Amino acid sequence: MDLLLDVVEVKATKDYKLFLEFENGEKRVFDMEPYMDRPPYIQLKGSPFFKIAYVDYGTVCWPGNIDIAPETLYDLSKPVVN
């Protein structure tokens, strides 16, 4: 998808899911599990730091200067079904 939408809210869970809200109001879920054995995310695996994900500059970040591209989050996430 060619959209570049900012993340405006994130909630991280202990099972490596990110519940996201984008600037267009869409709520989506992104599974970080496949990334957790790769740098730089391996630093977050098994750490309480994963759950303190926050939004900065329109994307999801963690302590230690770790982030993930917002287009990846949008393109590879799934809509949340209420």
GIHU-V270001 format. One record per residue. RES is the residue in one letter. PHI is phi in whole degrees, -180 to 180 (999 if undefined). OMEGA is omega in radians with two decimals (999 if undefined). BURIAL is b if it has 16 or more other ideal C-beta (glycine too) atoms within 10 Angstrom, else e. Layout:
RES:PHI:OMEGA:BURIAL ; RES:PHI:OMEGA:BURIAL
This chain:
M:999:-3.08:e ; D:-94:3.13:e ; L:-74:3.00:e ; L:-123:-3.08:e ; L:-109:3.09:b ; D:-77:2.96:e ; V:-81:3.11:b ; V:-113:3.13:e ; E:-154:3.10:e ; V:-141:2.96:b ; K:-134:-3.14:e ; A:-100:3.13:b ; T:-111:-3.11:e ; K:-66:3.11:e ; D:-95:3.02:e ; Y:66:3.02:b ; K:-102:3.03:e ; L:-114:3.02:b ; F:-93:-2.95:b ; L:-118:2.90:b ; E:-124:-3.13:b ; F:-101:-3.07:b ; E:-61:3.10:e ; N:-87:3.11:e ; G:92:-3.14:e ; E:-68:3.04:e ; K:-111:-3.05:e ; R:-139:3.09:b ; V:-122:-3.13:e ; F:-120:3.14:b ; D:-94:3.14:e ; M:-85:-3.07:b ; E:-49:-3.12:e ; P:-65:-3.11:e ; Y:-97:-2.93:b ; M:-72:3.06:e ; D:-100:-3.12:e ; R:-112:3.02:e ; P:-65:-0.06:e ; P:-89:-3.01:e ; Y:-70:3.12:b ; I:-57:3.10:e ; Q:-64:-3.10:e ; L:-92:-3.07:b ; K:-65:-3.14:e ; G:73:-3.10:e ; S:-104:3.06:e ; P:-67:-3.14:e ; F:-65:3.14:e ; F:-57:-3.07:b ; K:-72:3.12:e ; I:-102:3.04:e ; A:-57:3.13:b ; Y:-143:3.13:e ; V:-98:3.05:b ; D:-148:-3.14:e ; Y:52:3.02:e ; G:83:3.10:e ; T:-139:-3.13:b ; V:-90:-3.12:b ; C:-132:3.05:b ; W:-135:3.05:b ; P:-57:-3.13:e ; G:93:3.09:e ; N:66:-3.14:e ; I:-106:3.07:b ; D:-150:3.11:b ; I:-141:-3.05:b ; A:-63:-3.14:e ; P:-63:3.12:b ; E:-68:3.05:e ; T:-65:3.13:e ; L:-59:-3.11:b ; Y:-73:-3.03:b ; D:-65:-3.06:e ; L:-106:3.10:e ; S:-96:-3.14:b ; K:-119:3.11:e ; P:-61:3.07:e ; V:-81:3.11:e ; V:-98:-3.11:e ; N:-79:999:e
